[in-house]
Amino acid sequence: MALFFSRISKLSGRRNNARFFSSLPPSPCLVLTTKKLRGSPEEGLIVHHKLFEPATEKKVYGNEKKYPKELHGAPLLGASKGWVAFFKEKDISVHLTDLYKPCVSSPRVISLPSLKLDYKPATHATEVCLSSSDPVQDDYYVAAKFNDYHVSVCRPRWDSDWTHNETGYSLLPASELMYSKRDKAFHFTSFKGLYMGSLYLSKKDEIKYKEIRLRNLPKIPEAGWEMLDKCSMTNHLVDSPSGELFFIKWYTQCIHKEDEDGDLECLHSKTKRFMVFRQDGMSKDFGYTEDIGDLCIFLGKSEAFCVTASLYPGLKPNSIYYLGPRFGSYDLASGTNSSFTFDRFGKPSLVVPYWIHSTSSLSSSG
């Protein structure tokens, strides 16, 4: 266990005099920009982040903090439970940080076991998933997809190496990873959503597969299905705070125009619709639903997560908040798609392209 504690770096920071919201906890947010406040050899680089809070659709500032020197120039790999993973090219190592949590004043950096050259992350395909939201205090596992055909796992308090598991369906690479506290397992779907792979903590060197069976498909006219067949589709798994498992299909449509040579070119993509399926506790089949109650789901390039909407005033229940082609929310009952208006083009450049889920206060933004 001493191996784990030697990997944690605690970095000091100072709070500014900004006014803070009194309501707790704030909703999940996006990191829009990082602003340098000051810097010196003695103090280091002090920054704060401008954030977007979807519950209020307002920009807010997080705490001022010291920027970890380990992160300079390091590409991001993914995010899970508010922790962001980044990669150091020099020693092919992966690290976790809570830098981007708005409430954090003293960011921490946790170093994970180094990787062999054969498993060097391909940043376009990487996913990272934690079994705990507090990796400093808890004994936890990390699962990662460093390429399209392996799911890797380690137990940082005990392991000095990663265990790399080849996915069984080489033509159907693993999708985004998620952790189920109920099942004590990391789950993912195959690329087309035909199978679900599970990596149980009790046996981290073996992936078990099962067919995903869907019931009660939505009643959509034939022309509607033909339109969806022309869309791109990604599949996602997420569990609710109570442990329910949901399977989600996300359809995005590419808007084209012809160039002067008559060839098609893509202008932009937009979210067309979502389909949500709830797992039955007995049969394990997934049944279509347009009612997830007082829940909202957050989807993007990080581990998907689900929160109770009423705990975060302003969040819309029975909705999906998405970060991908455009940024917005989707009402499951009505099928209404609402884009955020914080950028006049609807597609700002984000410093951290992930939803960050925090549980502490933010300061107001001008």
C-alpha positions in Angstrom: 0.0 0.0 0.0 3.0 2.3 0.5 3.3 2.2 -3.3 0.0 4.1 -3.6 0.8 6.8 -1.2 4.1 7.5 -2.8 2.2 8.4 -6.0 0.1 11.2 -4.6 1.2 14.7 -5.0 -0.6 17.4 -3.0 -0.4 20.9 -4.3 -1.2 24.1 -2.4 -3.4 26.8 -3.6 -5.0 30.0 -2.4 -8.6 31.2 -2.6 -9.5 34.5 -4.0 -12.1 37.0 -2.6 -14.8 36.2 -5.1 -18.4 35.8 -3.9 -19.5 32.2 -3.6 -22.9 30.6 -4.1 -24.5 29.5 -0.9 -26.5 26.7 -2.5 -24.9 23.2 -2.4 -24.2 21.2 -4.3 -23.7 22.8 -7.7 -24.7 20.9 -10.8 -22.2 19.2 -13.1 -20.4 21.8 -15.3 -18.1 22.3 -18.3 -14.7 23.9 -18.1 -14.7 26.7 -20.7 -11.3 28.4 -20.1 -8.3 28.5 -17.8 -7.2 32.0 -16.8 -3.7 32.7 -15.4 -4.0 35.0 -12.3 -0.3 35.2 -11.4 2.9 33.2 -11.3 6.3 33.2 -9.7 9.1 30.7 -9.1 8.2 30.6 -5.4 4.4 30.4 -5.7 4.1 28.6 -9.0 1.3 29.3 -11.6 -2.0 30.3 -10.0 -5.1 29.9 -12.2 -8.9 29.7 -12.1 -11.4 28.2 -14.5 -14.4 29.7 -16.1 -17.2 27.2 -16.1 -20.6 26.7 -17.6 -23.3 25.4 -15.3 -26.2 23.8 -17.2 -28.7 24.1 -14.3 -28.6 27.9 -14.5 -27.1 28.2 -18.0 -24.7 30.8 -16.5 -20.9 31.1 -16.5 -19.3 30.8 -13.1 -15.7 30.8 -11.7 -14.2 28.0 -9.7 -11.7 28.5 -6.9 -8.3 29.9 -7.6 -5.6 27.2 -7.4 -2.1 26.2 -8.2 -1.7 24.6 -11.6 0.2 21.3 -11.2 3.5 21.5 -13.1 3.1 17.8 -14.1 0.2 18.8 -16.4 2.1 21.3 -18.6 1.8 20.1 -22.1 0.2 16.8 -21.2 -2.7 15.6 -23.4 -6.0 14.6 -21.6 -7.2 11.0 -21.9 -10.6 11.0 -20.2 -12.6 11.8 -17.1 -14.5 9.8 -14.4 -16.3 11.0 -11.3 -14.7 14.5 -11.5 -11.1 13.2 -11.9 -9.4 13.8 -15.2 -6.7 11.5 -16.6 -3.6 12.8 -18.5 -0.7 11.2 -20.3 3.1 11.9 -19.9 4.9 11.0 -23.1 8.4 10.9 -21.5 7.8 7.7 -19.4 4.5 6.6 -21.0 2.6 7.1 -17.7 -1.0 8.0 -16.8 -1.9 10.4 -14.0 -5.2 11.5 -12.4 -6.0 15.0 -11.1 -8.9 16.7 -9.4 -7.7 20.1 -10.8 -10.9 20.8 -12.7 -13.3 20.3 -9.8 -14.6 23.9 -9.1 -14.4 23.5 -5.3 -10.8 22.3 -5.2 -8.2 24.8 -4.0 -5.3 22.4 -3.6 -5.3 20.0 -6.6 -3.9 16.6 -6.2 -2.1 14.4 -8.8 -2.1 10.6 -8.5 0.4 8.6 -10.6 -0.8 5.3 -12.0 1.5 2.5 -13.1 3.5 3.2 -16.2 2.6 1.6 -19.5 4.6 -0.5 -21.9 5.2 1.0 -25.4 2.8 -1.5 -26.9 -0.1 0.1 -25.0 0.8 3.7 -25.5 -2.5 5.6 -25.4 -4.1 6.6 -28.7 -5.7 9.8 -27.4 -8.6 9.7 -29.9 -9.7 6.3 -28.6 -9.0 6.6 -24.9 -11.5 6.1 -22.1 -10.8 6.1 -18.3 -13.1 4.9 -15.6 -12.7 4.8 -11.8 -14.5 2.6 -9.3 -14.5 5.3 -6.6 -15.1 9.1 -6.6 -12.4 9.4 -3.8 -9.3 7.6 -5.0 -7.2 9.2 -2.3 -9.1 7.7 0.6 -10.6 4.5 -1.0 -9.0 1.3 -2.3 -10.1 1.6 -5.9 -9.7 0.2 -9.4 -9.1 2.0 -12.7 -10.2 0.7 -16.1 -9.0 2.2 -19.3 -9.3 1.8 -23.0 -5.9 2.9 -24.4 -6.8 1.6 -27.9 -9.7 0.1 -29.7 -9.0 -3.5 -28.9 -8.0 -3.8 -25.2 -9.5 -3.0 -21.9 -6.9 -2.4 -19.2 -7.3 -2.4 -15.5 -5.2 -1.8 -12.4 -5.6 -1.5 -8.6 -3.3 1.4 -7.9 -2.8 0.8 -4.1 -1.5 -2.7 -4.8 -0.5 -3.1 -8.5 2.7 -2.0 -10.2 1.5 -3.0 -13.6 -1.7 -2.9 -15.7 -3.6 -6.0 -16.7 -4.5 -5.8 -20.4 -7.5 -7.7 -21.6 -8.1 -8.2 -25.4 -11.7 -7.6 -26.3 -13.3 -10.7 -27.8 -14.9 -9.0 -30.8 -12.0 -7.4 -32.7 -14.3 -6.1 -35.4 -16.6 -4.5 -32.7 -14.3 -2.5 -30.5 -15.3 -1.6 -27.0 -17.3 1.6 -26.5 -17.2 3.9 -23.5 -16.5 2.3 -20.1 -18.7 2.7 -17.0 -18.5 1.3 -13.5 -21.5 -0.3 -11.8 -21.3 -0.2 -8.0 -24.2 -2.7 -7.9 -22.4 -5.2 -10.0 -18.9 -4.4 -8.8 -17.9 -4.4 -12.5 -16.8 -2.2 -15.4 -19.2 -2.5 -18.3 -19.0 -1.5 -21.9 -20.8 -2.3 -25.1 -19.5 -3.5 -28.5 -19.3 -0.8 -31.2 -22.8 -1.6 -32.6 -24.4 -2.2 -29.2 -25.0 -6.0 -29.8 -23.1 -7.2 -26.8 -22.2 -6.0 -23.3 -18.8 -6.7 -21.9 -18.2 -6.9 -18.2 -14.9 -6.9 -16.2 -15.7 -7.9 -12.6 -13.4 -6.7 -9.8 -13.2 -10.3 -8.5 -11.6 -11.4 -11.8 -9.9 -8.6 -13.6 -8.2 -10.7 -16.2 -11.3 -12.0 -17.9 -14.0 -10.2 -19.8 -17.5 -11.8 -19.8 -19.9 -11.1 -22.7 -23.6 -11.2 -23.0 -26.0 -10.3 -25.8 -28.0 -7.1 -25.3 -31.6 -7.9 -25.8 -33.9 -4.9 -26.5 -37.7 -4.9 -25.9 -40.6 -2.6 -26.7 -38.8 -0.6 -29.4 -40.4 2.8 -30.0 -43.2 3.1 -32.5 -41.6 5.2 -35.3 -42.8 5.5 -38.9 -40.8 3.7 -41.5 -39.5 7.0 -42.9 -38.3 7.8 -39.3 -36.3 4.6 -39.1 -34.8 5.2 -42.6 -33.7 8.7 -41.4 -32.1 7.2 -38.3 -30.3 4.6 -40.4 -28.5 7.5 -42.1 -27.4 8.9 -38.8 -24.2 8.1 -36.9 -25.0 6.2 -33.7 -23.0 5.7 -30.4 -24.0 3.4 -27.5 -23.7 4.2 -23.9 -24.3 2.5 -20.5 -25.0 4.4 -17.3 -26.3 3.5 -13.9 -28.6 5.5 -11.7 -27.9 6.5 -8.1 -30.1 3.6 -7.0 -28.2 1.1 -9.2 -30.5 0.8 -12.2 -28.7 0.2 -15.5 -29.6 2.1 -18.6 -28.6 1.5 -22.2 -28.7 4.6 -24.5 -28.5 5.0 -28.3 -27.4 8.5 -29.4 -28.2 9.4 -33.0 -26.4 12.3 -34.7 -27.0 13.7 -38.1 -24.4 15.1 -40.4 -25.5 18.2 -42.3 -24.0 18.3 -45.8 -23.7 20.6 -48.8 -22.2 20.3 -52.2 -18.9 22.0 -52.9 -18.2 23.7 -56.3 -17.1 20.3 -57.7 -20.4 18.7 -56.8 -18.8 16.6 -54.0 -20.5 16.4 -50.6 -18.8 18.1 -47.6 -19.9 18.0 -44.0 -20.9 21.3 -42.5 -21.6 20.2 -39.0 -23.3 17.4 -37.0 -26.3 17.7 -34.7 -28.1 15.5 -32.2 -31.2 14.0 -33.8 -32.6 11.8 -30.9 -31.8 9.5 -28.0 -33.3 6.1 -27.2 -33.2 5.0 -23.6 -33.6 1.4 -22.5 -33.9 0.3 -18.8 -32.6 -3.1 -17.7 -35.1 -5.4 -16.2 -33.9 -6.7 -12.9 -35.1 -10.3 -13.5 -34.7 -11.0 -17.3 -31.7 -8.6 -17.7 -33.4 -7.5 -21.0 -33.5 -3.7 -21.8 -36.9 -2.2 -22.3 -37.5 1.1 -24.1 -38.7 4.0 -21.9 -39.4 7.7 -22.2 -39.7 8.1 -18.5 -36.7 7.9 -16.2 -38.4 10.0 -13.5 -36.5 12.5 -11.4 -33.2 11.6 -13.1 -31.0 13.3 -15.7 -28.2 11.7 -17.6 -24.9 13.3 -18.7 -23.2 12.0 -21.8 -20.0 13.2 -23.5 -16.5 12.0 -24.1 -16.1 10.9 -20.4 -17.8 8.2 -18.3 -21.5 8.8 -18.5 -23.2 9.5 -15.2 -26.7 10.0 -13.8 -27.9 12.3 -11.0 -31.2 13.0 -9.2 -32.4 16.2 -10.8 -34.2 17.6 -7.7 -30.9 17.7 -5.8 -29.6 20.2 -8.3 -32.2 23.1 -8.7 -32.5 24.1 -12.3 -31.7 20.7 -13.9 -34.5 19.2 -16.0 -35.7 15.8 -14.8 -36.3 13.1 -17.4 -33.6 14.6 -19.6 -30.2 13.9 -21.2 -27.5 16.6 -21.1 -25.1 16.0 -23.9 -21.7 17.2 -24.9 -20.6 16.2 -28.4 -22.0 17.5 -31.7 -23.2 20.7 -30.2 -24.1 21.1 -26.5 -27.6 20.9 -25.0 -30.3 19.0 -23.3 -32.9 16.5 -24.7 -36.3 15.9 -23.1 -37.1 12.2 -23.3 -40.9 12.6 -23.0 -41.4 15.2 -25.7 -38.3 14.6 -27.8 -37.5 18.3 -27.6 -33.8 19.1 -28.2 -32.6 22.4 -26.7 -29.1 23.8 -27.5 -27.2 25.9 -24.9 -26.8 29.5 -25.9 -23.5 30.3 -24.1 -21.7 30.5 -27.4 -23.3 32.3 -30.4 -22.0 29.6 -32.7 -23.3 26.8 -30.4 -19.9 25.1 -30.4 -17.3 26.7 -28.2 -13.7 25.4 -27.8 -13.5 23.7 -24.4 -10.3 23.4 -22.3 -11.6 20.1 -20.9 -14.1 18.4 -23.2 -15.8 16.5 -20.3 -18.6 17.0 -17.9 -17.1 17.6 -14.4 -19.2 16.5 -11.5 -18.4 18.3 -8.3 -20.1 18.7 -4.9 -19.0 22.1 -3.7 -19.5 25.8 -4.3 -18.7 28.0 -7.2 -18.1 31.7 -7.4 -20.3 34.0 -9.5 -19.1 35.2 -12.9 -19.3 38.5 -14.4 
